[in-house]
């Protein structure tokens, strides 16, 4: 098992789990550094909340949030810790790779071709919805390293999320899989715990299961606990 841990840094005022905690650039930079110290292999920066009902923001506003954080992290992480940017705006993606981001995490299907072009030019990797991978133009096959995201919690029911999680072993046979289920509604529904942050065990259960069934990356908030759990599982295997 060689699953990497992607630590989440939300540079937003309204994310469902930690909105506003890391909104200021210095807070976000400190958070990213702390997550790496906790064992994160990758840092994922998000400048817009994708929770259900969240108000969309322009790419200009998104970039205003992300730019100072990327500039602050580039000299610290250059060549050592990959930085991912969670965005569906090609304008943001273009600017992010120029400042050192090496992964673009795109959660919607519509801009995928634009994102593939940006990644092809820059050498960055792309996270895309697993279903979208089937429609990617052939010219990008092999040219852009991609991760398949089953898209847990994007307007899905409990049963649909369970089905998506159970699809991980099959997806892992097709390519690299990135699973982002951390603190999603499915965890609350499965554990019965309604308070965010009180169901770490549920989040770990999903992360460990995904890792044991072929996920290449788990995207999580609770990095230290996830790293510890995966180390134990790896030793036992």
N, CA and C of each residue as an Amber inpcrd file, in Angstrom:
protein
   711
   0.8450000  -1.1940000   0.0000000   0.0000000   0.0000000   0.0000000
   0.8800000   1.2440000   0.0000000   0.6200000   2.1230000  -0.9450000
   1.4300000   3.3370000  -1.0610000   0.5200000   4.5400000  -1.2620000
  -0.4740000   4.6610000  -0.3930000  -1.4530000   5.7350000  -0.5190000
  -0.9020000   7.0290000   0.0640000  -1.0190000   8.1110000  -0.7040000
  -0.5600000   9.4110000  -0.2300000  -1.7080000  10.1630000   0.4440000
  -1.3300000  11.0330000   1.3760000  -2.3120000  11.8190000   2.1120000
  -2.2590000  13.2620000   1.6290000  -3.3960000  13.7470000   1.1490000
  -3.5250000  15.1270000   0.6840000  -4.2170000  15.9360000   1.7840000
  -3.5460000  16.9460000   2.2910000  -4.1010000  17.7750000   3.3430000
  -4.8540000  18.9680000   2.7870000  -6.0360000  19.2360000   3.3330000
  -6.9220000  20.2800000   2.8190000  -6.6870000  21.6010000   3.5350000
  -6.5300000  22.6640000   2.7450000  -6.4610000  24.0260000   3.2800000
  -7.5080000  24.8560000   2.5500000  -8.5770000  25.2000000   3.2420000
  -9.6520000  25.9960000   2.6570000  -9.4070000  27.4830000   2.9050000
  -9.0800000  28.1970000   1.8400000  -8.8420000  29.6370000   1.9440000
 -10.1650000  30.3380000   1.6260000 -11.1510000  30.0460000   2.4480000
 -12.5190000  30.5040000   2.1920000 -13.1690000  30.9370000   3.5050000
 -14.1980000  31.7890000   3.4130000 -14.9260000  32.1720000   4.6200000
 -16.1110000  31.2720000   4.9260000 -16.4280000  30.3110000   4.0250000
 -17.7060000  29.6090000   4.1400000 -17.6470000  28.1130000   3.8670000
 -16.4870000  27.4820000   3.9690000 -16.4370000  26.0360000   3.7720000
 -17.1920000  25.3440000   4.8930000 -17.7620000  24.1710000   4.5940000
 -18.6690000  23.5270000   5.5470000 -17.9730000  23.0530000   6.8120000
 -16.6700000  22.7570000   6.7480000 -16.0080000  22.1610000   7.9050000
 -15.1440000  23.1360000   8.6920000 -14.5480000  24.0910000   8.0080000
 -13.6040000  24.9880000   8.6870000 -13.6410000  26.3920000   8.0930000
 -14.8170000  26.7960000   7.6140000 -14.9190000  28.0970000   6.9510000
 -14.4200000  29.2390000   7.8080000 -13.5080000  30.0150000   7.2630000
 -12.9920000  31.1930000   7.9360000 -11.7730000  30.9580000   8.7940000
 -11.4750000  29.7200000   9.1660000 -10.3460000  29.4680000  10.0550000
  -9.0030000  29.8000000   9.4020000  -8.9260000  29.5950000   8.0870000
  -7.6490000  29.7950000   7.3860000  -7.8210000  30.7490000   6.2170000
  -8.7060000  31.7200000   6.3970000  -9.0600000  32.6350000   5.3100000
  -7.9450000  33.6320000   5.0200000  -7.2810000  34.1130000   6.0500000
  -6.1890000  35.0690000   5.8420000  -4.9550000  34.3180000   5.3500000
  -4.1860000  34.9310000   4.4330000  -3.0330000  34.2300000   3.8440000
  -2.0690000  33.6530000   4.8710000  -1.7620000  34.4190000   5.9150000
  -0.8090000  33.9190000   6.9040000  -1.3630000  32.7110000   7.6580000
  -2.6880000  32.6870000   7.8550000  -3.3140000  31.5370000   8.5050000
  -3.2550000  30.3080000   7.6010000  -3.5310000  30.5070000   6.3200000
  -3.5120000  29.3940000   5.3680000  -2.1010000  28.8350000   5.2020000
  -1.1240000  29.7090000   5.1340000   0.2730000  29.2680000   4.9950000
   0.6900000  28.4700000   6.2210000   0.3490000  28.9740000   7.3970000
   0.6900000  28.2640000   8.6350000   0.0040000  26.9000000   8.6810000
  -1.2520000  26.8730000   8.2540000  -1.9880000  25.6120000   8.2380000
  -1.3150000  24.5990000   7.3060000  -0.9130000  25.0400000   6.1240000
  -0.2580000  24.1430000   5.1740000   1.0460000  23.5960000   5.7470000
   1.8270000  24.4540000   6.3550000   3.0990000  24.0260000   6.9450000
   2.8440000  23.0130000   8.0560000   1.8450000  23.2810000   8.8870000
   1.5200000  22.3570000   9.9720000   1.0750000  20.9940000   9.4490000
   0.2920000  20.9970000   8.3550000  -0.1710000  19.7300000   7.7940000
   0.9950000  18.9070000   7.2460000   1.9550000  19.5840000   6.6490000
   3.1470000  18.8730000   6.1590000   3.9280000  18.2880000   7.3320000
   4.0330000  19.0380000   8.4080000   4.6980000  18.5290000   9.6100000
   3.9620000  17.3250000  10.1850000   2.6340000  17.2940000   9.9820000
   1.8230000  16.1730000  10.4530000   1.9200000  14.9580000   9.5340000
   2.5540000  15.1420000   8.3630000   2.7640000  14.0130000   7.4730000
   2.1010000  14.0940000   6.1240000   1.4500000  15.2150000   5.8010000
   0.8000000  15.3370000   4.4930000   1.8270000  15.2230000   3.3650000
   1.4810000  14.4560000   2.3440000   2.3450000  14.3140000   1.1670000
   2.0610000  15.4000000   0.1390000   0.8240000  15.9030000   0.1320000
   0.3600000  16.9000000  -0.8340000  -0.5030000  17.9060000  -0.0800000
  -0.4510000  19.1620000  -0.5030000  -1.3370000  20.1860000   0.0480000
  -2.3200000  20.6050000  -1.0360000  -3.6040000  20.6590000  -0.6800000
  -4.6520000  21.0490000  -1.6210000  -5.2680000  22.3640000  -1.1570000
  -5.0860000  23.4160000  -1.9480000  -5.6090000  24.7420000  -1.6200000
  -6.9230000  24.9810000  -2.3470000  -7.9240000  25.4540000  -1.6220000
  -9.2080000  25.7720000  -2.2410000  -9.6060000  27.1970000  -1.9440000
  -9.9800000  27.9460000  -2.9820000 -10.3670000  29.3340000  -2.8160000
 -11.8570000  29.5680000  -2.9580000 -12.6150000  28.4820000  -3.1490000
 -14.0720000  28.5920000  -3.2540000 -14.7020000  27.3530000  -2.6560000
 -15.6760000  27.5400000  -1.7970000 -16.3720000  26.4080000  -1.2080000
 -17.2440000  25.7300000  -2.2530000 -17.1920000  24.3940000  -2.2850000
 -18.0530000  23.6290000  -3.1950000 -19.1310000  22.8720000  -2.4130000
 -19.3780000  23.3050000  -1.1770000 -20.4440000  22.6650000  -0.3970000
 -21.7950000  22.9640000  -1.0490000 -22.7810000  22.0990000  -0.8410000
 -24.1140000  22.3560000  -1.4010000 -24.6700000  23.6920000  -0.9170000
 -25.1500000  24.5190000  -1.8540000 -25.7370000  25.7940000  -1.4970000
 -24.7630000  26.9450000  -1.3770000 -23.4730000  26.6730000  -1.5530000
 -22.4830000  27.7420000  -1.4440000 -22.6160000  28.7100000  -2.6090000
 -22.3790000  29.9830000  -2.3400000 -22.4260000  30.9890000  -3.3980000
 -21.1640000  30.8990000  -4.2510000 -21.3040000  30.8320000  -5.5690000
 -20.1180000  30.7970000  -6.4340000 -19.3790000  32.1250000  -6.3910000
 -18.0870000  32.0730000  -6.6330000 -17.2910000  33.2970000  -6.6940000
 -16.6200000  33.3720000  -8.0540000 -16.2780000  34.5600000  -8.4720000
 -15.5860000  34.7410000  -9.7450000 -14.1650000  34.2110000  -9.6340000
 -13.5650000  33.9680000 -10.7860000 -12.1800000  33.5060000 -10.7450000
 -11.2690000  34.5850000 -10.1830000 -11.6380000  35.8580000 -10.4080000
 -10.8110000  36.9490000  -9.8780000 -10.7870000  36.9300000  -8.3500000
 -11.9590000  36.7180000  -7.7390000 -12.0230000  36.6500000  -6.2770000
 -11.2940000  35.4090000  -5.7620000 -11.5060000  34.3040000  -6.4490000
 -10.8180000  33.0710000  -6.0670000  -9.3020000  33.2650000  -6.1160000
  -8.8270000  33.8920000  -7.1790000  -7.3940000  34.0850000  -7.3310000
  -6.8540000  35.0700000  -6.2990000  -7.6210000  36.0770000  -5.9520000
  -7.1860000  37.0130000  -4.9150000  -6.9600000  36.3000000  -3.5830000
  -7.7510000  35.2620000  -3.3350000  -7.5820000  34.4850000  -2.1070000
  -6.3650000  33.5680000  -2.1780000  -6.1410000  32.9740000  -3.3440000
  -5.1100000  31.9490000  -3.4800000  -3.7130000  32.4950000  -3.7490000
  -3.6230000  33.5830000  -4.5040000  -2.3090000  34.0670000  -4.9380000
  -1.3380000  34.3010000  -3.7870000  -1.7040000  35.0490000  -2.7410000
  -0.7190000  35.2760000  -1.6780000  -0.3050000  34.0050000  -0.9500000
  -1.2120000  33.0330000  -0.8980000  -0.8690000  31.7650000  -0.2430000
   0.1290000  30.9870000  -1.0890000  -0.1190000  30.9310000  -2.3890000
   0.8210000  30.2450000  -3.2820000   2.1910000  30.9100000  -3.2660000
   2.1960000  32.2220000  -3.2750000   3.4740000  32.9390000  -3.2280000
   4.2150000  32.6690000  -1.9230000   3.4610000  32.5190000  -0.8540000
   4.0880000  32.2430000   0.4280000   4.5960000  30.8200000   0.5530000
   3.9290000  29.8870000  -0.1220000   4.3150000  28.4830000  -0.0180000
   5.3950000  28.0790000  -1.0080000   5.4620000  28.7670000  -2.1450000
   6.3980000  28.3650000  -3.1970000   7.8390000  28.2260000  -2.7020000
   8.3930000  29.2270000  -1.9850000   9.7760000  29.0610000  -1.5360000
   9.9460000  27.9920000  -0.4620000   8.8690000  27.6580000   0.2520000
   8.9560000  26.6530000   1.3060000   8.8560000  25.2360000   0.7550000
   7.9660000  25.0380000  -0.2300000   7.6360000  23.7010000  -0.6970000
   8.2210000  23.3420000  -2.0500000   8.8610000  24.2820000  -2.7230000
   9.3340000  24.0550000  -4.0850000  10.1920000  22.7960000  -4.1780000
   9.7290000  21.8540000  -5.0100000  10.4960000  20.6430000  -5.2450000
  10.3890000  19.5980000  -4.1570000   9.6510000  19.8800000  -3.0840000
   9.5550000  18.9310000  -1.9800000   8.1210000  18.4670000  -1.7290000
   7.1830000  19.4090000  -1.6670000   5.7840000  19.0680000  -1.3790000
   4.9060000  19.5660000  -2.5270000   4.2610000  18.6690000  -3.2580000
   3.3680000  19.1150000  -4.3380000   2.2050000  19.9370000  -3.7850000
   1.8810000  20.9990000  -4.4900000   0.7390000  21.8290000  -4.1220000
  -0.3330000  21.6820000  -5.1890000  -1.5280000  21.3500000  -4.7490000
  -2.6910000  21.2160000  -5.6210000  -3.5970000  22.4220000  -5.4230000
  -4.2710000  22.8330000  -6.4850000  -5.2530000  23.9130000  -6.3840000
  -6.6090000  23.3710000  -6.8130000  -7.5650000  23.4830000  -5.9080000
  -8.9210000  22.9950000  -6.1280000  -9.7180000  24.1050000  -6.8110000
  -9.9120000  23.9830000  -8.1230000 -10.5960000  25.0300000  -8.8740000
 -11.2550000  24.4650000 -10.1250000 -12.3330000  25.1000000 -10.5530000
 -12.9310000  24.7650000 -11.8450000 -12.8020000  25.9320000 -12.8120000
 -12.0230000  26.9440000 -12.4200000 -11.7820000  28.1060000 -13.2800000
 -10.4430000  27.9430000 -14.0150000 -10.4490000  27.8160000 -15.3310000
  -9.1810000  27.7070000 -16.0590000  -8.2730000  28.9050000 -15.8170000
  -8.8510000  30.0940000 -15.6430000  -8.0340000  31.2930000 -15.4050000
  -7.2140000  31.1510000 -14.1210000  -7.8500000  30.6050000 -13.0980000
  -7.1360000  30.3660000 -11.8390000  -6.0770000  29.2930000 -12.0220000
  -6.4360000  28.2250000 -12.7330000  -5.4970000  27.1220000 -12.9410000
  -4.2370000  27.5890000 -13.6620000  -4.4070000  28.4120000 -14.7110000
  -3.2510000  28.9210000 -15.4620000  -2.2990000  29.6810000 -14.5550000
  -2.8550000  30.5460000 -13.7270000  -2.0360000  31.3640000 -12.8330000
  -1.4000000  30.5190000 -11.7270000  -2.1330000  29.5140000 -11.2820000
  -1.6240000  28.6700000 -10.2060000  -0.3960000  27.8700000 -10.6330000
  -0.4320000  27.2930000 -11.8400000   0.7240000  26.5110000 -12.2820000
   1.9350000  27.4100000 -12.5120000   1.6850000  28.6730000 -12.8850000
   2.7930000  29.6110000 -13.0510000   3.4800000  29.9020000 -11.7230000
   2.7180000  29.7810000 -10.6230000   3.2890000  30.0340000  -9.2950000
   3.7020000  28.7520000  -8.5850000   3.7500000  27.6560000  -9.3320000
   4.3240000  26.4440000  -8.7620000   3.3770000  25.3140000  -8.4300000
   2.0740000  25.5000000  -8.5920000   1.1520000  24.3870000  -8.3610000
   1.4320000  23.2820000  -9.3740000   1.4260000  22.0410000  -8.9140000
   1.7360000  20.9170000  -9.8060000   0.5590000  19.9740000 -10.0000000
  -0.5680000  20.2810000  -9.3400000  -1.7900000  19.4950000  -9.5110000
  -2.9720000  20.4520000  -9.5850000  -3.8650000  20.2240000 -10.5400000
  -5.1190000  20.9620000 -10.6160000  -6.2400000  19.9870000 -10.2650000
  -7.0290000  20.3520000  -9.2660000  -8.1070000  19.5080000  -8.7730000
  -9.4310000  20.0880000  -9.2610000  -9.9520000  19.5290000 -10.3400000
 -11.1460000  20.0710000 -10.9950000 -12.3520000  19.1840000 -10.6880000
 -13.3490000  19.7430000 -10.0060000 -14.4730000  18.9250000  -9.5410000
 -15.6600000  18.9110000 -10.4940000 -15.5900000  19.6540000 -11.5880000
 -16.6970000  19.6810000 -12.5360000 -16.2270000  19.2370000 -13.9230000
 -17.1830000  18.7210000 -14.6950000 -16.8430000  18.1530000 -15.9980000
 -16.6140000  19.2170000 -17.0670000 -17.3570000  20.3040000 -17.0120000
 -17.3620000  21.2750000 -18.1090000 -15.9730000  21.8120000 -18.4780000
 -15.1380000  22.1940000 -17.4980000 -13.8490000  22.7730000 -17.8780000
 -12.7180000  21.7670000 -18.0450000 -13.0130000  20.4690000 -18.0300000
 -11.9490000  19.4710000 -18.0260000 -11.0240000  19.5890000 -19.2360000
 -11.5700000  19.8030000 -20.4390000 -10.7040000  19.8980000 -21.6260000
  -9.7610000  21.0900000 -21.5110000 -10.2840000  22.2290000 -21.0450000
  -9.4200000  23.4000000 -20.8330000  -8.3340000  23.0820000 -19.8170000
  -8.7090000  22.3730000 -18.7500000  -7.7340000  22.0210000 -17.7140000
  -6.6820000  21.0570000 -18.2590000  -7.1020000  20.1320000 -19.1050000
  -6.1480000  19.2100000 -19.7210000  -5.1260000  19.9710000 -20.5640000
  -5.5840000  20.9760000 -21.2940000  -4.6670000  21.7780000 -22.1090000
  -3.6600000  22.5170000 -21.2340000  -4.1380000  23.0730000 -20.1350000
  -3.2490000  23.7910000 -19.2160000  -2.2160000  22.8340000 -18.6280000
  -2.6680000  21.6470000 -18.2340000  -1.7560000  20.6670000 -17.6510000
  -0.7640000  20.1310000 -18.6820000  -1.2310000  19.9590000 -19.9030000
  -0.3470000  19.4850000 -20.9670000   0.8030000  20.4600000 -21.1870000
   0.4940000  21.7590000 -21.1700000   1.5250000  22.7770000 -21.3870000
   2.4760000  22.9100000 -20.2070000   1.9370000  22.7700000 -19.0000000
   2.7260000  23.0450000 -17.7970000   3.3850000  21.8120000 -17.1930000
   2.8820000  20.6310000 -17.5550000   3.3970000  19.4120000 -16.9370000
   2.7030000  19.0690000 -15.6350000   1.6510000  19.8050000 -15.2930000
   0.9130000  19.5420000 -14.0570000   0.0330000  18.3040000 -14.2140000
  -0.3590000  17.7410000 -13.0880000  -1.2810000  16.6180000 -13.0610000
  -2.7040000  17.1470000 -12.8860000  -3.6990000  16.3080000 -13.2160000
  -5.0880000  16.7450000 -13.1390000  -5.9380000  15.7220000 -12.4020000
  -6.7200000  16.2200000 -11.4490000  -7.7500000  15.4130000 -10.8060000
  -9.0590000  15.7350000 -11.5190000  -9.7510000  14.7000000 -11.9900000
 -11.0090000  14.9400000 -12.7000000 -12.0680000  13.9350000 -12.2690000
 -13.3330000  14.2780000 -12.4390000 -14.4000000  13.3270000 -12.0940000
 -14.2270000  12.0230000 -12.8540000 -14.3570000  10.9060000 -12.1570000
 -14.1090000   9.6090000 -12.7820000 -14.9580000   9.3920000 -14.0220000
 -16.2170000   9.8070000 -13.9880000 -17.0920000   9.6060000 -15.1360000
 -16.6200000  10.4000000 -16.3500000 -15.9850000  11.5430000 -16.0880000
 -15.5090000  12.3960000 -17.1800000 -14.3530000  11.7540000 -17.9290000
 -13.5860000  10.9250000 -17.2500000 -12.4040000  10.3140000 -17.8720000
 -12.7570000   9.5300000 -19.1200000 -13.9800000   9.0080000 -19.1630000
 -14.3870000   8.2050000 -20.3120000 -14.5780000   9.0430000 -21.5680000
 -14.7260000  10.3680000 -21.4020000 -14.9790000  11.2350000 -22.5510000
 -13.7880000  12.1320000 -22.8930000 -12.6550000  11.9350000 -22.2230000
 -11.4710000  12.7550000 -22.4980000 -10.9630000  12.4790000 -23.9120000
 -10.7190000  13.5250000 -24.6960000 -10.2030000  13.3200000 -26.0560000
  -8.9140000  12.5010000 -26.0610000  -8.7830000  11.6590000 -27.0740000
  -7.6480000  10.7490000 -27.1590000  -6.2950000  11.4270000 -27.1800000
  -6.2330000  12.6720000 -27.6700000  -4.9320000  13.3500000 -27.7660000
  -4.2910000  13.5460000 -26.4040000  -5.0890000  13.4940000 -25.3300000
  -4.5350000  13.7120000 -24.0000000  -4.1590000  12.4070000 -23.3030000
  -4.5170000  11.2790000 -23.9200000  -4.2310000   9.9890000 -23.3030000
  -2.7270000   9.8080000 -23.1160000  -2.3180000   9.6920000 -21.8830000
  -0.9050000   9.5210000 -21.5800000  -0.1230000  10.8150000 -21.5320000
  -0.6660000  11.8850000 -22.1100000   0.0560000  13.1530000 -22.1240000
  -0.0850000  13.9020000 -20.8000000  -1.2140000  13.7020000 -20.1310000
  -1.4650000  14.3690000 -18.8590000  -1.7270000  13.3130000 -17.7930000
  -0.9070000  13.2620000 -16.7520000  -1.1650000  12.3110000 -15.6620000
  -2.4400000  12.7210000 -14.9210000  -3.3700000  11.7930000 -14.7520000
  -4.6420000  12.1350000 -14.1340000  -4.9230000  11.2430000 -12.9290000
  -5.7710000  11.7880000 -12.0440000  -6.3550000  11.0360000 -10.9370000
  -7.8630000  10.9810000 -11.1770000  -8.4630000   9.8620000 -10.8840000
  -9.9050000   9.6980000 -11.0220000 -10.5650000   9.9180000  -9.6600000
 -11.5090000  10.8480000  -9.6100000 -12.2060000  11.1610000  -8.3750000
 -13.6410000  10.6600000  -8.4770000 -14.0720000   9.7400000  -7.5980000
 -15.4480000   9.2510000  -7.6710000 -16.4890000  10.2910000  -7.2940000
 -16.0560000  11.4200000  -6.7240000 -16.9350000  12.5600000  -6.4410000
 -17.9630000  12.2480000  -5.3570000 -17.4830000  11.9490000  -4.1780000
 -18.3390000  11.7040000  -3.0260000 -18.9690000  13.0170000  -2.5660000
 -20.2760000  13.0030000  -2.3150000 -20.9240000  14.1330000  -1.6730000
 -21.3080000  15.2970000  -2.5520000 -21.2840000  15.1280000  -3.8520000
 -21.6790000  16.2100000  -4.7460000 -23.1260000  15.9890000  -5.2020000
 -24.0490000  16.4030000  -4.3460000 -25.4590000  16.2480000  -4.6580000
 -25.9300000  14.8100000  -4.6670000 -25.2560000  13.9590000  -3.8970000
 -25.5550000  12.5360000  -3.9030000 -26.2290000  12.1110000  -2.6020000
 -26.9740000  11.0290000  -2.6680000 -27.6310000  10.4720000  -1.4950000
 -26.6780000   9.5430000  -0.7490000 -27.1140000   9.0950000   0.4150000
 -26.3180000   8.1400000   1.1930000 -26.0180000   6.8930000   0.3680000
 -27.0400000   6.3660000  -0.2740000 -26.8660000   5.1430000  -1.0620000
 -25.9440000   5.3780000  -2.2590000 -26.0710000   6.5320000  -2.8810000
 -25.2040000   6.8430000  -4.0230000 -23.7580000   7.0030000  -3.5800000
 -23.5560000   7.6520000  -2.4270000 -22.1890000   7.8040000  -1.9260000
 -21.5740000   6.4560000  -1.5580000 -22.3650000   5.5820000  -0.9630000
 -21.8600000   4.2480000  -0.6560000 -21.4720000   3.5100000  -1.9370000
 -22.2970000   3.6550000  -2.9630000 -21.9880000   3.0000000  -4.2400000
 -20.7010000   3.5670000  -4.8400000 -20.5150000   4.8790000  -4.7220000
 -19.2990000   5.4940000  -5.2520000 -18.0640000   5.0200000  -4.4850000
 -18.1880000   4.9140000  -3.1710000 -17.0640000   4.4090000  -2.3860000
 -16.7550000   2.9540000  -2.7590000 -17.7990000   2.1800000  -2.9670000
 -17.5880000   0.7800000  -3.3400000 -17.0330000   0.6250000  -4.7560000
 -17.0740000   1.7230000  -5.5270000 -16.5230000   1.6720000  -6.8890000
 -15.0080000   1.8610000  -6.9060000 -14.4370000   2.2260000  -5.7710000
 -13.0010000   2.5190000  -5.7260000 -12.1410000   1.3500000  -6.2050000
 -12.3770000   0.1090000  -5.7540000 -11.5320000  -0.9920000  -6.2420000
 -11.5440000  -1.1270000  -7.7600000 -12.7270000  -0.9640000  -8.3650000
 -12.8090000  -1.0510000  -9.8220000 -12.1030000   0.1010000 -10.5040000
 -12.2660000   1.3060000  -9.9700000 -11.5890000   2.4730000 -10.5490000
 -10.0750000   2.3160000 -10.4590000  -9.6110000   1.7410000  -9.3470000
  -8.1640000   1.5960000  -9.1410000  -7.5330000   0.6750000 -10.1740000
  -8.3420000  -0.1720000 -10.8040000  -7.8190000  -1.0340000 -11.8720000
  -7.6540000  -0.2660000 -13.1810000  -8.3350000   0.8970000 -13.2700000
  -8.2760000   1.7050000 -14.4860000  -7.2190000   2.8010000 -14.4140000
  -6.9010000   3.2430000 -13.2060000  -5.9420000   4.3400000 -13.0700000
  -5.7970000   4.7600000 -11.6240000  -5.1250000   5.8690000 -11.4170000
  -4.9120000   6.3760000 -10.0650000  -6.2060000   7.0080000  -9.5490000
  -6.5510000   6.6980000  -8.3140000  -7.8030000   7.1710000  -7.7320000
  -7.5220000   8.1120000  -6.5660000  -8.2290000   9.2260000  -6.5500000
  -8.1790000  10.1640000  -5.4290000  -9.5660000  10.2320000  -4.8180000
  -9.6550000   9.9960000  -3.5100000 -10.9480000   9.9970000  -2.8250000
 -10.9980000  11.1430000  -1.8210000 -12.0150000  11.9800000  -1.9520000
 -12.2110000  13.0860000  -1.0330000 -13.5440000  12.9670000  -0.3210000
 -13.5900000  12.1520000   0.7330000 -14.8360000  11.9560000   1.4810000
 -14.7770000  12.5920000   2.8580000 -13.6430000  13.1890000   3.1930000
 -13.4290000  13.7100000   4.5390000 -14.4960000  14.7220000   4.9490000
 -15.1370000  14.4520000   6.0840000 -16.1460000  15.3340000   6.6940000
 -17.3580000  15.5870000   5.7970000 -17.5540000  14.7270000   4.8280000
 -18.7340000  14.8560000   3.9810000 -19.9580000  14.3090000   4.7330000
 -21.1320000  14.5860000   4.1860000 -22.3760000  14.1620000   4.8370000
 -22.4480000  12.6540000   5.0170000 -21.8270000  11.8990000   4.1100000
 -21.8840000  10.4530000   4.2110000 -21.2900000   9.9720000   5.5350000
 -20.2660000  10.6700000   6.0430000 -19.6510000  10.2650000   7.3050000
 -20.6420000  10.4490000   8.4450000 -21.3250000  11.5900000   8.4700000
 -22.3280000  11.8300000   9.5080000 -23.4640000  10.8190000   9.4250000
 -23.8600000  10.4930000   8.2040000 -24.9660000   9.5520000   8.0350000
 -24.5770000   8.1510000   8.4970000 -23.3420000   7.7650000   8.2930000
 -22.9050000   6.4280000   8.6800000 -22.6080000   6.3240000  10.1710000
 -22.0940000   7.3960000  10.7620000 -21.7210000   7.3440000  12.1840000
 -22.8540000   7.7720000  13.1080000 -23.7600000   8.6080000  12.5960000
 -24.8030000   9.1590000  13.4450000 -24.3600000  10.3770000  14.2280000
 -23.1010000  10.7480000  14.1050000 -22.5570000  11.9190000  14.7950000
 -22.7830000  13.1570000  13.9450000 -23.4870000  14.1420000  14.4880000
 -23.8490000  15.3280000  13.7240000 -22.8480000  16.4700000  13.8450000
 -21.9970000  16.4340000  14.8360000 -21.0850000  17.5530000  15.0800000
 -19.8030000  17.3580000  14.2820000 -19.5100000  18.3260000  13.4040000
 -18.2790000  18.2560000  12.6100000 -17.0630000  18.2300000  13.5240000
 -16.1390000  17.3370000  13.2440000 -14.9390000  17.2170000  14.0640000
 -15.0360000  16.1550000  15.1340000 -16.2580000  15.6670000  15.3850000
 -16.4540000  14.6400000  16.3980000 -16.4980000  13.2280000  15.8120000
 -16.4110000  13.1450000  14.4890000 -16.4960000  11.8320000  13.8510000
 -15.2090000  11.4750000  13.1140000 -14.0830000  11.7440000  13.7710000
 -12.7870000  11.4350000  13.1660000 -12.6890000   9.9440000  12.8510000
 -13.2380000   9.1180000  13.7520000 -13.1850000   7.6790000  13.5140000
 -13.8600000   7.2770000  12.2120000 -14.9950000   7.9170000  11.9080000
 -15.6870000   7.6250000  10.6590000 -14.8700000   8.0320000   9.4520000
 -14.2360000   9.2000000   9.5430000 -13.3810000   9.6550000   8.4420000
 -12.2030000   8.7090000   8.2330000 -11.6210000   8.2410000   9.3500000
 -10.4930000   7.3190000   9.2430000 -10.9330000   5.9910000   8.6380000
 -12.1370000   5.5600000   9.0120000 -12.6330000   4.2990000   8.4600000
 -12.7090000   4.3330000   6.9500000 -13.2310000   5.4320000   6.4170000
 -13.3340000   5.5620000   4.9630000 -11.9490000   5.6530000   4.3230000
 -11.0640000   6.4630000   4.9130000  -9.7220000   6.6360000   4.3450000
  -8.9550000   5.3200000   4.3150000  -9.0240000   4.5700000   5.3980000
  -8.3070000   3.2920000   5.4640000  -8.8940000   2.3050000   4.4620000
 -10.2240000   2.2280000   4.3890000 -10.8490000   1.2980000   3.4510000
 -10.4410000   1.6240000   2.0220000 -10.4730000   2.9090000   1.6740000
 -10.0980000   3.3170000   0.3160000  -8.6440000   2.9830000   0.0300000
  -7.7720000   3.2350000   1.0050000  -6.3510000   2.9330000   0.8160000
  -6.1360000   1.4370000   0.6140000  -6.8420000   0.6290000   1.3810000
  -6.6770000  -0.8230000   1.2760000  -7.2520000  -1.3760000  -0.0290000
  -8.0900000  -0.5760000  -0.6870000  -8.7000000  -1.0400000  -1.9360000
  -8.1950000  -0.2690000  -3.1520000  -7.0020000   0.2940000  -3.0330000
  -6.3180000   0.7940000  -4.2160000  -6.2650000   2.2820000  -4.4300000
  -6.8490000   3.0920000  -3.5420000  -6.7860000   4.5430000  -3.7320000
  -5.3390000   5.0250000  -3.6770000  -4.9620000   5.8630000  -4.6130000
  -3.6100000   6.4180000  -4.6330000  -3.4610000   7.5890000  -3.6820000
  -4.5580000   8.3410000  -3.4980000  -4.5470000   9.5210000  -2.6360000
  -5.8610000   9.5880000  -1.8690000  -5.7710000   9.9350000  -0.5840000
  -6.9640000  10.2750000   0.1880000  -6.8340000  11.7400000   0.5910000
  -7.8830000  12.4930000   0.3050000  -7.9000000  13.9390000   0.5790000
  -8.6330000  14.1470000   1.8950000  -7.9180000  14.6750000   2.9130000
  -8.4730000  14.6740000   4.2650000  -8.1850000  15.9850000   5.0020000
  -8.9930000  16.2080000   6.0450000  -8.7560000  17.3230000   6.9630000
  -7.8690000  16.8710000   8.1280000  -8.1150000  15.6500000   8.6150000
  -7.4140000  15.1360000   9.8000000  -6.1570000  14.3820000   9.3630000
  -5.1470000  15.1360000   9.0170000  -3.9470000  14.5500000   8.4010000
  -3.1800000  13.6670000   9.3730000  -2.8970000  14.1680000  10.5470000
  -2.0490000  13.4230000  11.4880000  -2.6500000  12.0620000  11.8130000
  -3.9480000  12.0530000  12.0920000  -4.6190000  10.8040000  12.4350000
  -4.6530000   9.8380000  11.2450000  -4.8660000  10.3800000  10.0480000
  -4.9030000   9.5360000   8.8580000  -3.5390000   8.9260000   8.5720000
  -2.4950000   9.7300000   8.6940000  -1.1340000   9.2280000   8.4700000
  -0.8170000   8.1070000   9.4510000  -1.1840000   8.2940000  10.7110000
  -0.9210000   7.2500000  11.7060000  -1.6540000   5.9600000  11.3550000
  -2.9380000   6.0910000  10.9950000  -3.7280000   4.9100000  10.6720000
  -3.1530000   4.1630000   9.4720000  -2.7580000   4.8950000   8.4470000
  -2.2290000   4.2410000   7.2450000  -0.8740000   3.5870000   7.5100000
  -0.0740000   4.1790000   8.3960000   1.2150000   3.5690000   8.7500000
   1.0010000   2.2360000   9.4480000   0.0220000   2.1720000  10.3390000
  -0.2700000   0.9340000  11.0460000  -0.7430000  -0.1390000  10.0650000
  -1.6560000   0.2530000   9.1780000  -2.1680000  -0.7080000   8.1940000
  -1.0500000  -1.2120000   7.2920000  -0.1860000  -0.2910000   6.8670000
   0.9260000  -0.6890000   5.9970000   1.8490000  -1.6780000   6.7020000
   2.1070000  -1.4570000   7.9880000   2.9690000  -2.3690000   8.7370000
   2.3210000  -3.7510000   8.8620000   1.0200000  -3.7720000   9.0790000
   0.3110000  -5.0370000   9.2200000   0.2540000  -5.8010000   7.8990000
   0.1590000  -5.0560000   6.8090000   0.1230000  -5.7180000   5.5050000
   1.4790000  -6.3100000   5.1520000
